[in-house]
């Protein structure tokens, strides 16, 4: 009797083990090396090769990704970003484009003055958007842009043409900051565009997300741009709840001390939609953390040449799951393994074999990648803090935000915010 019971328990454990293994296998992230192809023969001068591909969790419904950049252009984004943002191209050194100045009793309304547009929070938002754009894959990823202040305006519908997106970001800088913060309208307009109800062409088979960059909190439509109300905050969170029900995550970047002083809307929008909340006390530091968001549920990739034991250098994992890296190789046969870890802790892998032969011919593709990586690294170094230090600040700010008492900020008598 005892022996029969033991065998029955043993069988149950075996069945559970098989079931668990199948569930674990099903949850593995998808890893695909796109270049080079398996058994490729590579002849070049450099002893590193460019390896690129795509990763995604099983939860990612499609290889296609739609990202809408939702950019706060309210009056307070004229404030200093914390560091000089560097050369952003042919943009004005001061505001004054597109918005009229109205003077009442000697007090100027409209867009606030600033000495140098390149130093503003708005410039940090646009710089982060440009940085993100550099890493995405235009073949399967569409990007759109909208701004919000008094209301919301689509400045670029979803497109695979990233040059159009860059021009739209230039226009945002030229127009400058203006007015209050209707955050609910910004989130709702993003939903409409991603669902194909606005100016953007509808695409059913795509992972849909919003990247919301803001330096404050909702002050419209109830607060009249001068004060924060529970109603405006609730409207913004309810809009994000609708986004979540539509399968759209809203990833929120709260920039600056004012945004962190009352983070209820930013935290609530991220939570209600299933997105992430990234609080950045010095707005310029958003350039170092905007790329940490994974739209496809995979947040870690490692590439190893198993033949030599060397790991890849300059590894870049984009928000849409595309990765590129420079992998050291040795003469002859090289086995390259790519390991990926999804947000739920599950792991996936892909492997190829390539044959390398030294020559006097350089790989232009590799040189272009390394040059782009150098520029991205210099951009972070210009911030004056390491990426690790900035990330630690974000984690500390996140904990502070979650424990901060919900006390409404005082009304402002200055420019709209």
C-alpha positions as CSV (number, residue, x, y, z in Angstrom):
1,X,0.0,0.0,0.0
2,X,2.8,2.4,0.9
3,X,4.7,1.4,-2.2
4,X,1.6,2.1,-4.4
5,X,1.1,5.5,-2.7
6,X,4.8,6.3,-3.3
7,X,4.6,5.4,-7.0
8,X,1.4,7.5,-7.3
9,X,3.1,10.5,-5.7
10,X,6.2,10.0,-7.9
11,X,3.9,10.0,-11.0
12,X,2.2,13.2,-9.9
13,X,5.5,14.9,-9.4
14,X,6.7,13.8,-12.9
15,X,3.5,15.1,-14.5
16,X,3.9,18.4,-12.6
17,X,7.5,18.6,-13.7
18,X,6.5,18.1,-17.4
19,X,3.7,20.6,-17.1
20,X,6.0,23.2,-15.5
21,X,8.6,22.6,-18.1
22,X,6.1,23.2,-20.9
23,X,4.8,26.4,-19.3
24,X,8.3,27.6,-18.8
25,X,9.2,26.9,-22.4
26,X,6.0,28.7,-23.6
27,X,7.0,31.8,-21.6
28,X,10.5,32.0,-23.1
29,X,11.2,35.3,-24.8
30,X,11.6,35.1,-28.6
31,X,15.2,35.7,-29.8
32,X,16.1,36.1,-33.4
33,X,19.5,36.9,-34.8
34,X,18.9,38.7,-38.1
35,X,22.4,39.5,-39.2
36,X,24.8,37.8,-40.0
37,X,23.1,34.7,-41.2
38,X,24.1,31.3,-39.8
39,X,27.2,29.8,-41.5
40,X,28.2,33.2,-42.9
41,X,31.8,33.7,-44.0
42,X,33.0,37.2,-43.0
43,X,36.2,38.7,-44.5
44,X,37.2,42.1,-43.1
45,X,39.9,44.0,-41.3
46,X,38.2,44.5,-37.9
47,X,38.3,41.6,-35.5
48,X,34.7,42.5,-34.3
49,X,31.6,41.8,-36.3
50,X,28.2,43.6,-36.1
51,X,25.5,41.3,-34.8
52,X,21.9,42.5,-34.8
53,X,18.5,41.0,-34.2
54,X,15.1,41.2,-32.5
55,X,13.8,40.1,-29.1
56,X,10.3,40.1,-27.6
57,X,8.4,38.4,-24.8
58,X,5.7,35.9,-25.6
59,X,3.2,38.6,-24.4
60,X,4.2,40.8,-27.3
61,X,1.3,40.3,-29.7
62,X,3.2,41.3,-32.9
63,X,6.6,42.2,-34.3
64,X,5.1,45.6,-35.1
65,X,5.3,48.5,-32.7
66,X,3.5,51.8,-32.6
67,X,4.9,54.5,-30.3
68,X,3.3,57.9,-29.8
69,X,5.5,60.6,-28.2
70,X,3.3,62.8,-26.0
71,X,5.3,65.9,-25.3
72,X,4.4,68.5,-22.6
73,X,4.9,72.0,-24.1
74,X,3.3,74.0,-21.2
75,X,4.8,77.3,-20.1
76,X,6.9,75.8,-17.4
77,X,8.9,73.8,-19.9
78,X,10.9,77.0,-20.5
79,X,12.7,76.4,-17.2
80,X,16.3,75.4,-17.1
81,X,16.9,71.6,-17.7
82,X,20.0,71.5,-15.4
83,X,22.7,71.4,-18.0
84,X,23.4,72.8,-21.5
85,X,21.7,70.5,-23.9
86,X,24.4,71.1,-26.5
87,X,23.9,71.6,-30.2
88,X,20.3,70.7,-31.2
89,X,20.7,72.0,-34.8
90,X,19.1,75.0,-36.4
91,X,16.8,76.1,-33.7
92,X,16.2,79.6,-32.2
93,X,18.2,80.8,-29.2
94,X,15.0,82.3,-27.7
95,X,11.3,81.8,-27.9
96,X,9.1,84.0,-30.1
97,X,7.9,81.7,-32.9
98,X,4.3,80.9,-33.5
99,X,2.8,82.3,-30.2
100,X,1.7,85.9,-29.7
101,X,2.8,87.9,-26.7
102,X,-0.1,89.7,-25.0
103,X,0.6,92.4,-22.4
104,X,-2.0,93.2,-19.7
105,X,-1.0,95.8,-17.1
106,X,2.7,95.4,-18.0
107,X,2.5,91.6,-17.5
108,X,3.3,89.6,-20.6
109,X,1.2,86.5,-21.3
110,X,1.9,83.8,-23.9
111,X,5.2,81.9,-24.1
112,X,7.7,82.8,-21.4
113,X,11.1,84.2,-22.3
114,X,14.2,82.1,-22.0
115,X,17.8,83.0,-22.7
116,X,18.7,79.9,-24.6
117,X,16.2,77.4,-25.9
118,X,18.8,74.7,-25.9
119,X,19.0,74.8,-22.1
120,X,15.2,74.4,-21.5
121,X,13.2,71.4,-20.2
122,X,11.5,71.4,-23.6
123,X,14.9,70.9,-25.2
124,X,15.5,67.9,-22.9
125,X,12.2,66.4,-23.9
126,X,12.9,66.8,-27.6
127,X,16.5,65.6,-27.1
128,X,15.2,62.4,-25.4
129,X,12.7,61.8,-28.2
130,X,15.5,62.2,-30.8
131,X,17.7,59.8,-28.9
132,X,15.0,57.2,-28.7
133,X,14.3,57.6,-32.5
134,X,18.0,56.9,-33.3
135,X,17.6,53.4,-31.9
136,X,14.3,52.2,-33.2
137,X,13.8,50.1,-36.3
138,X,11.8,51.9,-38.9
139,X,10.9,48.7,-40.8
140,X,8.5,47.5,-38.2
141,X,8.1,50.5,-35.8
142,X,6.0,53.5,-36.4
143,X,6.4,56.7,-34.4
144,X,4.0,59.7,-34.0
145,X,4.2,62.9,-32.1
146,X,1.7,65.1,-30.3
147,X,2.0,68.0,-27.9
148,X,-0.2,69.1,-25.1
149,X,-0.6,72.4,-23.2
150,X,-4.0,74.2,-23.3
151,X,-5.2,71.3,-25.5
152,X,-3.5,68.6,-27.5
153,X,-2.2,68.8,-31.1
154,X,-1.0,66.0,-33.4
155,X,2.2,67.3,-35.1
156,X,3.1,64.0,-36.7
157,X,0.7,61.0,-37.3
158,X,2.2,57.5,-36.9
159,X,4.8,56.9,-39.6
160,X,7.8,54.7,-40.6
161,X,9.5,57.8,-42.0
162,X,11.6,58.9,-39.0
163,X,12.9,61.9,-40.9
164,X,9.4,63.3,-40.8
165,X,9.3,62.7,-37.0
166,X,12.6,64.6,-36.6
167,X,11.2,67.6,-38.5
168,X,8.1,67.5,-36.3
169,X,10.4,67.6,-33.2
170,X,12.2,70.6,-34.8
171,X,8.8,72.4,-35.1
172,X,8.0,71.8,-31.4
173,X,11.2,73.6,-30.5
174,X,10.5,76.5,-32.9
175,X,7.0,77.0,-31.5
176,X,8.3,76.9,-27.9
177,X,6.4,76.5,-24.6
178,X,2.9,77.9,-24.1
179,X,0.0,77.7,-21.7
180,X,-1.1,75.3,-19.0
181,X,-1.1,71.5,-18.8
182,X,-4.1,69.5,-20.1
183,X,-2.6,66.1,-19.5
184,X,-5.9,64.2,-19.9
185,X,-6.3,65.6,-23.4
186,X,-2.8,64.5,-24.2
187,X,-3.4,60.9,-23.1
188,X,-6.8,60.8,-24.8
189,X,-5.4,62.1,-28.1
190,X,-2.7,59.5,-28.0
191,X,-5.3,56.7,-27.6
192,X,-7.3,58.1,-30.5
193,X,-4.2,58.1,-32.8
194,X,-3.0,54.6,-31.8
195,X,-6.4,53.1,-32.3
196,X,-6.7,54.6,-35.8
197,X,-9.5,57.1,-34.9
198,X,-7.5,60.2,-35.7
199,X,-5.0,61.2,-38.4
200,X,-2.9,58.0,-38.1
201,X,-3.5,55.0,-40.3
202,X,-5.0,52.1,-38.3
203,X,-2.8,49.0,-37.7
204,X,-4.4,46.2,-35.7
205,X,-1.4,43.9,-35.3
206,X,1.0,46.2,-33.4
207,X,2.1,46.7,-29.8
208,X,0.8,50.2,-28.9
209,X,2.4,52.5,-26.3
210,X,2.6,56.2,-25.4
211,X,5.8,57.8,-24.1
212,X,4.6,60.8,-22.0
213,X,7.2,63.4,-21.1
214,X,6.1,66.1,-18.6
215,X,7.6,68.6,-16.2
216,X,4.6,69.0,-14.0
217,X,1.0,68.0,-13.2
218,X,-2.4,68.6,-14.7
219,X,-3.8,72.2,-14.3
220,X,-6.5,72.0,-17.0
221,X,-9.4,72.0,-17.7
222,X,-10.6,72.7,-14.2
223,X,-7.6,74.5,-12.7
224,X,-7.4,77.2,-15.3
225,X,-3.6,76.7,-15.8
226,X,-3.0,78.3,-12.3
227,X,-3.8,75.6,-9.8
228,X,-3.8,71.9,-9.4
229,X,-7.2,70.2,-8.7
230,X,-8.1,66.7,-7.8
231,X,-10.6,66.7,-10.7
232,X,-7.8,67.4,-13.3
233,X,-5.7,64.7,-11.8
234,X,-8.5,62.2,-11.8
235,X,-9.4,63.1,-15.4
236,X,-5.8,62.3,-16.5
237,X,-5.7,59.0,-14.5
238,X,-9.1,58.0,-16.0
239,X,-7.8,58.7,-19.5
240,X,-4.9,56.3,-18.7
241,X,-7.3,53.7,-17.4
242,X,-9.1,53.8,-20.8
243,X,-5.7,53.4,-22.5
244,X,-5.0,50.3,-20.4
245,X,-8.3,48.8,-21.4
246,X,-7.4,49.4,-25.0
247,X,-4.1,47.6,-24.5
248,X,-2.1,50.8,-24.6
249,X,0.6,51.3,-21.9
250,X,1.5,54.9,-21.0
251,X,5.2,55.2,-19.9
252,X,5.5,58.4,-18.0
253,X,8.7,60.5,-17.6
254,X,8.3,63.1,-14.8
255,X,11.0,65.7,-15.2
256,X,12.1,68.2,-12.6
257,X,11.4,69.0,-8.9
258,X,7.9,70.4,-9.6
259,X,6.8,67.2,-11.3
260,X,8.2,65.2,-8.4
261,X,6.6,67.5,-5.8
262,X,3.1,66.2,-6.7
263,X,3.5,63.0,-8.6
264,X,0.0,61.6,-8.1
265,X,-1.0,62.1,-11.8
266,X,2.3,60.7,-13.2
267,X,2.3,57.7,-11.0
268,X,-1.5,57.1,-11.5
269,X,-1.3,57.3,-15.3
270,X,1.5,54.8,-15.4
271,X,-0.2,52.4,-13.0
272,X,-3.7,52.7,-14.5
273,X,-2.4,51.8,-18.0
274,X,0.2,49.2,-17.0
275,X,3.1,51.4,-18.0
276,X,6.2,52.5,-16.1
277,X,6.9,55.7,-14.0
278,X,10.3,57.2,-14.4
279,X,11.0,60.3,-12.1
280,X,14.0,62.4,-13.1
281,X,14.9,65.2,-10.7
282,X,17.2,66.9,-13.1
283,X,15.3,67.1,-16.4
284,X,18.3,66.8,-18.7
285,X,19.0,63.4,-17.2
286,X,16.1,62.0,-19.2
287,X,18.5,61.5,-22.1
288,X,20.2,58.7,-20.1
289,X,17.1,56.8,-19.1
290,X,14.6,57.2,-21.9
291,X,16.1,54.1,-23.6
292,X,15.6,51.9,-20.5
293,X,11.9,51.3,-21.4
294,X,11.1,48.0,-23.1
295,X,8.0,48.1,-25.2
296,X,8.2,44.3,-25.9
297,X,8.8,43.0,-22.4
298,X,12.5,42.1,-22.7
299,X,14.8,44.2,-20.6
300,X,18.2,42.4,-20.8
301,X,20.3,41.0,-23.6
302,X,23.8,39.5,-23.5
303,X,25.8,38.3,-26.5
304,X,28.8,36.0,-26.1
305,X,31.2,34.4,-28.5
306,X,31.3,30.9,-27.0
307,X,34.4,30.0,-29.0
308,X,36.6,32.7,-27.4
309,X,34.5,33.4,-24.3
310,X,34.4,37.1,-25.1
311,X,31.3,39.2,-24.6
312,X,29.9,41.8,-27.0
313,X,30.9,45.5,-26.6
314,X,28.7,48.5,-27.3
315,X,25.5,46.4,-27.0
316,X,22.4,48.5,-27.7
317,X,18.9,47.2,-27.0
318,X,16.1,49.5,-28.3
319,X,12.7,50.0,-26.9
320,X,11.1,48.1,-29.8
321,X,13.3,45.0,-29.1
322,X,15.9,45.4,-31.8
323,X,19.5,45.0,-30.7
324,X,22.9,45.6,-32.2
325,X,26.4,45.0,-30.9
326,X,30.0,44.6,-31.8
327,X,31.1,41.0,-31.1
328,X,34.8,40.0,-30.9
329,X,35.7,37.1,-33.2
330,X,38.7,34.9,-33.8
331,X,40.0,33.5,-37.1
332,X,38.0,30.5,-38.2
333,X,34.8,29.2,-36.6
334,X,32.9,31.3,-34.1
335,X,29.7,30.3,-32.2
336,X,27.7,33.5,-31.3
337,X,25.0,33.1,-28.6
338,X,22.4,35.7,-27.8
339,X,20.7,35.4,-24.4
340,X,17.6,37.4,-23.5
341,X,15.7,37.9,-20.2
342,X,12.1,39.0,-20.2
343,X,10.5,41.2,-17.5
344,X,8.9,38.2,-15.9
345,X,12.3,36.5,-15.4
346,X,12.0,34.0,-18.3
347,X,15.0,33.4,-20.6
348,X,15.4,32.8,-24.3
349,X,18.3,32.1,-26.6
350,X,19.4,32.0,-30.2
351,X,22.7,30.9,-31.7
352,X,24.6,31.2,-35.0
353,X,28.0,30.1,-36.3
354,X,30.2,32.4,-38.5
355,X,33.5,31.9,-40.1
356,X,35.9,34.9,-39.9
357,X,38.9,35.6,-42.1
358,X,41.1,38.7,-41.6
359,X,41.6,41.0,-44.6
360,X,42.5,44.6,-45.5
361,X,38.8,45.5,-46.2
362,X,36.9,47.4,-43.5
363,X,33.2,46.8,-42.6
364,X,31.4,50.1,-43.2
365,X,28.3,48.8,-41.4
366,X,30.4,48.2,-38.3
367,X,32.0,51.6,-38.5
368,X,28.7,53.4,-38.8
369,X,27.4,51.5,-35.7
370,X,30.5,52.3,-33.6
371,X,30.3,56.0,-34.6
372,X,26.7,56.3,-33.6
373,X,27.4,54.6,-30.3
374,X,30.2,57.0,-29.7
375,X,27.8,60.0,-30.2
376,X,25.2,58.5,-27.9
377,X,27.8,57.9,-25.2
378,X,29.2,61.5,-25.5
379,X,25.6,62.8,-25.1
380,X,25.4,61.1,-21.7
381,X,28.9,62.1,-20.7
382,X,27.9,65.7,-21.3
383,X,25.4,65.4,-18.5
384,X,28.2,65.3,-16.0
385,X,26.9,62.1,-14.2
386,X,27.3,58.5,-15.1
387,X,24.4,56.5,-16.4
388,X,24.5,54.3,-13.2
389,X,24.4,57.4,-10.9
390,X,21.4,58.7,-12.9
391,X,19.6,55.4,-12.6
392,X,20.2,55.3,-8.9
393,X,18.7,58.8,-8.6
394,X,15.6,57.5,-10.6
395,X,15.1,54.6,-8.2
396,X,15.4,56.8,-5.2
397,X,13.0,59.3,-6.7
398,X,10.6,56.5,-7.5
399,X,10.5,55.3,-3.8
400,X,10.1,58.9,-2.6
401,X,7.2,59.5,-5.0
402,X,5.4,56.4,-3.9
403,X,5.6,57.4,-0.2
404,X,5.0,61.2,-0.7
405,X,1.9,62.6,1.0
406,X,-0.7,63.8,-1.5
407,X,-0.8,67.5,-0.7
408,X,-1.9,69.8,-3.5
409,X,0.7,72.4,-4.7
410,X,-0.2,76.0,-4.1
411,X,-1.7,78.0,-7.0
412,X,0.6,80.1,-9.1
413,X,0.3,83.8,-9.8
414,X,3.0,83.7,-12.5
415,X,2.9,82.3,-16.0
416,X,0.6,79.3,-16.7
417,X,2.0,75.9,-15.8
